[in-house]
Amino acid sequence: MLITMYAYSAADAEESDPDELFVVTTDDPAAVLHDRFPGATYEFLFSDGHTHEWVFAVRDGNDTIASLYTSEAL
């Protein structure tokens, strides 16, 4: 199954139009996350029933470093 993932920096959280850190579609999301955020942990925040996205906080220790959005690629 292909998964589309995109992320925004936590530093851009207050911006109305934040820059994406990356957009990628992959069949190996674990490898992509290991490459993009080595050593990070992930906290599930919510799922959006309208867009079918799952949203996660990306953490480095106690600091949130990014917001990660994932969905099944169509």
C-alpha positions in Angstrom: 0.0 0.0 0.0 1.3 3.4 -0.9 1.3 6.1 1.7 1.6 9.9 1.1 3.2 11.8 3.8 4.0 15.5 4.2 5.3 17.5 7.1 5.6 21.1 8.3 8.1 22.5 10.8 6.8 23.2 14.2 8.5 26.6 13.9 6.0 27.5 11.2 2.9 26.4 13.2 1.6 29.9 13.6 2.0 30.8 9.9 -1.1 30.8 7.7 0.9 29.3 4.8 3.7 27.2 6.2 6.4 25.7 4.0 6.4 22.0 3.7 9.5 20.1 4.8 8.8 17.3 2.3 6.0 15.5 0.4 6.6 11.9 -0.5 4.6 8.9 -1.6 6.2 5.5 -0.5 5.5 1.9 0.2 8.1 2.1 3.1 7.0 4.9 5.4 9.2 3.7 8.2 12.4 4.1 6.1 11.3 7.6 5.0 10.6 8.7 8.6 13.9 7.2 9.8 15.7 9.2 7.1 13.8 12.4 7.6 13.6 12.4 11.4 16.3 10.1 12.8 15.6 9.2 16.5 12.3 11.0 16.6 9.1 9.7 18.3 5.6 10.2 17.0 2.4 11.1 18.9 -0.9 10.4 17.1 -3.0 13.6 17.4 -6.2 13.0 15.4 -7.6 11.6 12.1 -9.6 13.8 9.7 -12.7 11.9 8.4 -13.1 14.3 5.5 -9.6 14.1 4.1 -8.8 10.6 5.5 -5.5 11.9 6.9 -3.9 10.9 10.2 -2.0 13.7 11.9 1.0 13.1 14.2 3.3 15.3 16.3 7.0 14.6 15.6 9.0 14.9 18.7 12.7 15.1 19.5 12.8 14.4 23.2 10.2 16.7 24.7 10.3 19.2 21.8 7.8 19.1 19.0 9.8 19.6 15.8 7.1 19.0 13.1 3.6 18.1 12.2 3.2 15.0 10.0 0.2 14.2 7.9 -0.3 10.8 6.3 -2.9 9.3 4.0 -3.3 6.3 1.8 -2.3 7.3 -1.8 -5.0 7.0 -4.3 
